[in-house]
Amino acid sequence: MSVLAPRQEGPGLHLRLAGIPVRLEWTFLVFTALIGSTLGELSLIVAWVVVVTVSILVHELGHAAALRSWGVGSRIVLHTMGGVTIPTAGLPHRRSRIAVSLAGPFSGLLLLGLPAIVVERTMDLSTPWDDVVAFAVWVNIGWAVINLLPILPLDGGNVAHELIDAGTGGRGEVPTRWLSIVVAGAAGLWALSEGFVFGALFAVFFLSDNIRALQGRREAGAAADLRPAAEALERGDTGTALALAGGVLASTRDPQARAMAVDLTAWAHLYDRDVPAAAAALALYPPEVEPSGHLRAFVTETDPAERINATVDAWLHHRYLPATVYTRCLVEAGLVDVVTERLLASRADGADRARLAFQHTLFVAGRMDESARLGERIVEAGGADPIVAYNVACAHSRAGRADAALAWLGTAVDHGFADQVLLDGDPDLARVRTDPRFAMLRNRLSA
């Protein structure tokens, strides 16, 4: 069974440089032009945008080239706040991570910054080329120096994190965050004193980002019990689930963590068929978080139409949902077919993902017939996502229907399914993997 969804590319200009995918978001150009607007003349603003774009591309390509030297691919995104190089895999050791971090600023420094200084000092340039070279010096020398400051997520911050992590036995994130806060605060004050407003804004961004990260670490420690609480609920151990969720409610103020703990508490009470206790739990929701529509459907809504609307609308939003408890409530209320029809008819944003998630939920809850039927209806209605057909095959396989499972595997392949690793290792297909027809399908993928 798979809940994979088609990958969506972000907005902007897509290109490849030296085989490396690059996405240039329009907000990058707008924000860069906004910074350059203080130059006054349109020609200078355009020159500024071009120099900054090329300089940051060279910087990120330096990261990408270093990653490639370690056998790791990457892609580059130029976004509102600058650029980022995203590796396709982790690096093998600390020295490689430090080398990759340093490769960016030193690429801009050596390839653009120092040559621009030489040109500026040795050549008598006319307007506007003197300004273009001055921009190249400022951006590549100044940005390299700033980027080497020990502030996360800058390259210097990443290097500092690696070094502090090595010296503290793997506990370097918190001290590096505090170092980032101190340095960002000092840099912001200096930028204000020099009248560099945009520099001060960047410092404030880095300062707040590191403060949020520290707060998130503290909240993550309190919320760490939520995963085992969810696992306990799925195996029917409501006592453990309630105890763990209660511990999170008593120890954290984070709205999202508290909402998740309330969700778990209410679902645990519904598992025990204690609706009044579930209703009491909903009163603990943080004021800024709306109660789950799935929970309201089985706890507070009494009108049948409103109950259906609540759970159908909730499928369009990502919220925690214990498959076994939810599906049992749905079956006992006689709403499986109604919710299925409503989701099939929905044309709202996110409806495709909602249908796929509902199909998966029915499968996890052991409702193989309903899961298969929903997937078949999705495909019949024109759904071309091969994962839907693949999940239908898994449901039929689990139900012992080998012929149907193999037929739907064929449909999945016809629609473009090509994940050989999933096909070979998915335990849901164990009953059909020894069938000669499975080998034929496998050969189709190999071909």
C-alpha positions in Angstrom: 0.0 0.0 0.0 1.3 3.4 -0.8 0.1 7.0 0.0 2.5 8.6 -2.5 1.1 11.6 -4.3 2.4 13.2 -7.6 5.2 15.6 -7.0 4.4 19.2 -7.6 6.9 21.8 -8.8 6.8 25.2 -7.3 6.2 28.5 -9.3 8.9 30.3 -11.1 11.4 29.8 -13.9 12.8 26.2 -14.2 16.2 25.6 -15.9 19.3 23.4 -15.7 22.9 24.6 -15.2 25.6 22.0 -15.6 22.9 19.3 -15.2 21.7 20.8 -11.9 18.0 21.7 -11.7 17.4 25.4 -10.8 14.2 27.1 -9.9 14.2 30.9 -9.9 11.1 32.1 -8.0 9.6 35.4 -9.1 9.6 36.6 -5.5 13.4 36.5 -5.5 13.5 39.0 -8.4 10.9 41.2 -6.8 12.6 41.3 -3.4 16.0 41.9 -5.0 14.6 44.8 -7.1 13.0 46.2 -3.9 16.4 46.3 -2.2 17.9 47.9 -5.3 15.1 50.5 -5.6 17.1 52.9 -3.4 19.6 53.3 -6.3 17.0 55.4 -8.1 17.8 54.9 -11.8 16.1 52.1 -13.6 19.3 51.0 -15.3 21.1 50.7 -12.0 18.2 48.7 -10.5 18.3 46.3 -13.5 22.1 46.0 -13.2 21.7 45.3 -9.4 19.2 42.5 -10.0 21.4 40.9 -12.7 24.5 41.0 -10.5 22.7 39.7 -7.4 21.1 36.9 -9.4 24.3 35.8 -11.0 26.3 36.0 -7.8 23.8 33.9 -5.7 23.7 31.4 -8.6 27.5 31.1 -8.5 27.3 30.7 -4.7 24.8 27.9 -4.8 26.5 26.2 -7.7 29.6 26.1 -5.5 27.6 24.1 -3.0 26.2 21.9 -5.7 29.7 21.2 -7.2 31.0 20.3 -3.8 28.1 18.0 -3.3 28.7 16.4 -6.7 32.4 15.8 -5.7 31.0 13.6 -2.8 28.7 11.8 -5.2 25.5 13.6 -4.0 23.1 15.3 -6.4 21.2 18.5 -5.6 18.8 21.1 -6.9 18.9 24.9 -6.4 16.1 27.2 -5.5 16.4 31.0 -5.5 13.7 32.3 -3.2 12.6 35.5 -1.5 15.4 35.5 1.2 18.2 34.3 -1.1 19.1 30.8 -2.3 19.3 27.3 -1.1 21.0 24.1 -2.5 19.0 21.0 -1.6 20.9 17.7 -1.6 19.3 14.5 -2.7 21.1 12.5 0.1 23.0 13.1 3.3 26.8 13.5 3.3 29.0 10.7 4.7 30.9 12.6 7.4 31.5 15.9 9.1 34.4 17.2 7.0 32.4 16.8 3.8 29.5 18.8 5.3 31.9 21.6 6.3 33.5 21.5 2.9 30.2 21.9 1.2 29.2 24.8 3.5 32.4 26.7 2.7 32.2 26.0 -1.0 29.4 28.5 -1.6 30.9 31.7 -0.1 34.4 30.9 -1.4 33.0 30.3 -4.9 31.5 33.7 -5.0 34.6 35.2 -3.4 37.2 33.7 -5.8 35.2 33.6 -9.1 33.5 37.0 -8.9 34.5 39.0 -5.9 38.3 39.1 -6.2 38.3 39.4 -10.1 35.9 42.4 -9.6 38.3 44.0 -7.2 41.2 43.6 -9.7 39.1 45.1 -12.5 37.9 48.0 -10.3 41.5 48.9 -9.3 43.2 48.4 -12.7 40.8 49.6 -15.3 39.2 53.0 -15.9 35.6 52.0 -16.4 32.9 54.3 -17.8 29.3 54.5 -16.5 27.4 52.2 -15.9 30.2 49.6 -15.9 31.9 51.1 -12.9 28.6 50.7 -11.0 28.2 47.1 -12.2 31.7 46.2 -11.0 31.1 48.0 -7.7 28.0 45.9 -7.2 29.9 42.7 -8.0 32.5 43.6 -5.4 29.9 44.5 -2.7 27.7 41.5 -3.3 30.4 38.8 -3.5 32.8 40.1 -0.9 30.2 41.5 1.5 27.9 38.5 1.1 30.8 36.1 1.6 31.8 37.8 4.8 28.2 37.9 6.1 27.5 34.4 5.0 30.5 33.1 7.1 29.1 34.6 10.3 28.2 31.9 12.8 24.5 32.4 12.4 22.2 29.5 11.4 21.0 28.9 8.7 24.0 30.7 7.0 27.0 28.7 5.9 29.1 30.0 8.8 26.3 28.9 11.1 26.4 25.4 9.6 30.1 25.2 10.0 29.9 26.4 13.6 27.2 23.8 14.3 29.4 21.0 13.0 32.4 22.2 15.1 30.4 22.7 18.3 28.6 19.4 17.6 31.9 17.6 17.4 33.0 19.2 20.7 29.9 18.4 22.6 29.3 14.8 21.5 26.4 15.5 19.2 24.7 18.2 21.4 25.7 21.2 19.4 22.3 22.5 18.2 21.2 24.5 21.3 24.6 26.3 21.9 24.8 27.0 18.1 21.3 28.5 18.2 22.3 30.7 21.2 25.4 31.8 19.4 23.4 32.6 16.3 21.0 34.8 18.4 23.8 36.8 20.0 25.7 37.3 16.7 22.5 38.1 14.7 21.4 40.6 17.4 24.8 42.3 17.3 24.8 42.4 13.5 21.3 43.9 13.5 22.3 46.7 15.9 25.4 47.5 13.8 23.3 47.5 10.6 20.9 50.0 12.2 23.7 52.2 13.3 25.0 52.3 9.7 21.6 53.0 8.3 21.5 49.7 6.5 17.8 49.0 7.0 17.6 45.8 4.8 20.6 44.4 6.7 18.8 45.0 10.0 15.7 43.2 8.6 17.8 40.2 7.6 19.3 40.1 11.1 15.8 40.3 12.7 14.7 37.4 10.5 17.7 35.2 11.5 17.2 36.2 15.2 13.5 35.2 15.2 14.2 32.1 13.2 16.7 30.8 15.8 14.4 31.8 18.7 11.5 29.8 17.1 13.9 26.9 16.6 14.8 26.9 20.3 11.1 27.1 21.3 10.3 24.3 18.8 13.0 22.1 20.5 11.4 22.6 23.9 7.9 21.9 22.5 9.2 18.8 20.6 10.5 17.3 23.8 7.0 17.7 25.4 5.3 16.4 22.3 7.6 13.4 21.9 5.0 11.2 23.7 2.4 11.8 21.0 3.7 9.2 18.5 3.7 6.3 21.1 0.3 7.6 22.2 -1.1 7.2 18.7 0.5 3.8 18.4 -1.1 2.7 21.7 -4.5 3.9 20.5 -4.2 2.0 17.2 -3.5 -1.2 19.1 -6.4 -0.5 21.5 -4.4 0.4 24.6 -6.5 3.5 25.4 -5.1 3.7 29.0 -1.6 4.3 27.7 -2.8 6.7 25.0 -4.7 8.8 27.5 -1.8 8.9 29.9 0.7 10.0 27.3 -1.6 12.6 25.8 -2.4 13.9 29.2 1.3 14.3 30.0 1.7 16.5 26.9 -1.3 18.6 27.8 0.2 19.2 31.2 3.7 20.1 30.0 3.3 22.2 26.8 1.8 25.5 25.7 2.3 25.0 22.0 -1.1 25.2 20.3 -0.5 22.5 17.7 1.0 20.0 20.2 -2.0 20.6 22.5 -4.5 20.2 19.7 -2.9 17.0 18.7 -3.0 15.8 22.3 -6.7 16.7 22.6 -7.4 14.8 19.3 -5.7 11.7 20.8 -7.6 12.1 24.0 -11.0 12.4 22.3 -10.4 9.5 19.9 -9.3 7.3 22.8 -12.6 8.1 24.6 -14.5 7.3 21.4 -12.6 4.0 21.1 -14.1 3.2 24.6 -17.5 4.5 23.4 -17.5 7.2 26.0 -19.0 10.1 24.0 -19.5 12.5 27.0 -15.7 12.2 27.9 -14.8 12.8 24.3 -17.0 15.9 24.3 -15.3 17.1 27.5 -11.9 16.7 25.9 -12.9 18.9 23.0 -13.3 21.8 25.5 -9.5 21.7 26.0 -8.7 22.8 22.4 -6.5 25.9 22.3 -8.7 28.9 21.3 -6.7 29.5 18.1 -7.2 25.9 16.8 -10.5 24.6 15.4 -11.7 21.2 16.6 -11.3 18.4 14.1 -14.3 18.1 11.8 -14.0 14.3 12.1 -14.3 14.5 15.8 -17.2 16.9 15.7 -19.0 14.5 13.4 -19.1 11.8 16.1 -19.1 13.9 19.3 -21.0 17.2 19.0 -23.0 17.1 15.7 -26.5 15.7 16.1 -28.0 16.7 12.7 -27.2 13.9 10.1 -26.5 16.3 7.3 -24.1 18.4 9.5 -22.4 15.3 10.7 -21.7 14.3 7.1 -20.6 17.8 6.1 -18.2 18.0 9.1 -16.3 14.8 8.3 -16.3 15.3 4.5 -14.9 18.9 4.8 -12.3 17.6 7.3 -10.8 15.3 4.7 -9.7 18.4 2.7 -7.4 19.4 5.6 -4.5 17.5 7.1 -5.3 16.4 10.7 -4.4 13.4 12.9 -6.9 10.6 12.3 -6.7 7.1 13.9 -7.8 4.8 11.1 -9.3 2.1 13.2 -11.4 4.3 15.5 -12.6 6.6 12.8 -13.6 3.8 10.4 -15.5 2.0 13.2 -17.4 5.2 14.0 -18.1 5.7 10.3 -19.4 2.1 9.9 -21.5 2.2 13.1 -23.1 5.5 11.9 -23.8 4.0 8.4 -21.8 6.7 6.7 -19.1 4.9 4.7 -21.0 4.9 1.4 -22.2 8.5 1.9 -18.8 9.9 2.7 -17.4 7.9 -0.3 -20.0 9.4 -2.7 -19.4 12.9 -1.4 -15.6 12.7 -1.8 -16.0 11.2 -5.2 -18.2 14.1 -6.2 -16.0 16.8 -4.7 -14.2 19.2 -6.9 -12.6 21.2 -4.1 -8.9 21.9 -3.9 -7.2 18.9 -2.3 -10.1 16.6 -3.2 -7.7 14.2 -5.0 -5.5 13.9 -2.0 -8.5 13.5 0.3 -9.9 10.6 -1.8 -6.5 8.9 -1.7 -6.2 9.4 2.1 -9.7 8.0 2.7 -8.9 5.0 0.5 -5.7 4.4 2.6 -7.6 4.9 5.9 -10.2 2.2 4.9 -7.3 -0.1 4.0 -5.4 0.4 7.3 -8.7 -0.2 9.2 -9.1 -3.6 7.4 -12.0 -2.5 5.3 -10.5 -4.0 2.1 -13.8 -4.2 0.2 -14.6 -0.5 0.8 -11.0 0.6 0.1 -10.9 -1.4 -3.2 -14.3 -0.1 -4.3 -13.4 3.5 -3.6 -10.2 3.2 -5.6 -12.0 1.5 -8.5 -14.6 4.3 -8.6 -11.8 6.9 -8.6 -10.1 5.3 -11.6 -13.5 4.9 -13.4 -14.2 8.6 -12.9 -11.0 9.4 -14.7 -8.4 9.4 -12.0 -5.1 8.7 -13.7 -2.8 8.6 -10.6 -1.3 5.1 -10.8 -1.0 4.9 -7.0 -4.8 4.6 -6.7 -4.9 1.6 -9.0 -1.9 0.1 -7.1 -3.7 0.5 -3.8 -6.8 -1.2 -5.2 -4.5 -4.2 -6.1 -3.2 -4.2 -2.6 -6.7 -4.3 -1.1 -7.7 -7.2 -3.4 -4.5 -9.0 -2.5 -5.1 -8.7 1.2 -8.7 -9.9 0.7 -7.4 -13.0 -1.1 -8.6 -12.0 -4.5 -5.5 -12.8 -6.6 -7.2 -12.4 -10.0 -8.5 -8.9 -9.2 -5.2 -7.9 -7.6 -3.2 -8.8 -10.6 -5.6 -7.2 -13.0 -5.4 -3.9 -11.0 -1.6 -4.2 -10.9 -1.8 -4.3 -14.7 -4.0 -1.2 -14.6 -1.5 0.6 -12.3 1.3 -0.2 -14.8 -0.8 1.0 -17.7 -1.3 4.3 -15.9 2.4 4.7 -15.3 3.3 2.9 -12.1 7.0 2.1 -12.2 8.2 1.7 -8.6 9.9 -1.7 -8.8 11.2 -1.5 -5.2 7.7 -1.0 -3.8 6.3 -3.8 -6.0 9.0 -6.3 -4.9 8.9 -5.5 -1.2 5.3 -4.5 -0.3 3.9 -7.1 2.1 0.4 -6.4 0.9 1.3 -8.2 -2.4 2.8 -11.3 -0.7 -0.2 -13.5 -1.8 0.2 -12.7 -5.5 4.0 -12.4 -5.7 4.4 -16.2 -6.5 1.9 -16.1 -9.3 3.5 -16.4 -12.8 1.4 -13.4 -13.9 3.1 -11.3 -11.3 6.5 -12.1 -12.9 5.1 -11.0 -16.2 4.1 -7.7 -14.8 7.5 -7.4 -13.2 9.1 -7.9 -16.5 7.0 -5.2 -18.0 8.4 -2.7 -15.5 11.9 -3.9 -16.1 11.5 -3.4 -19.9 
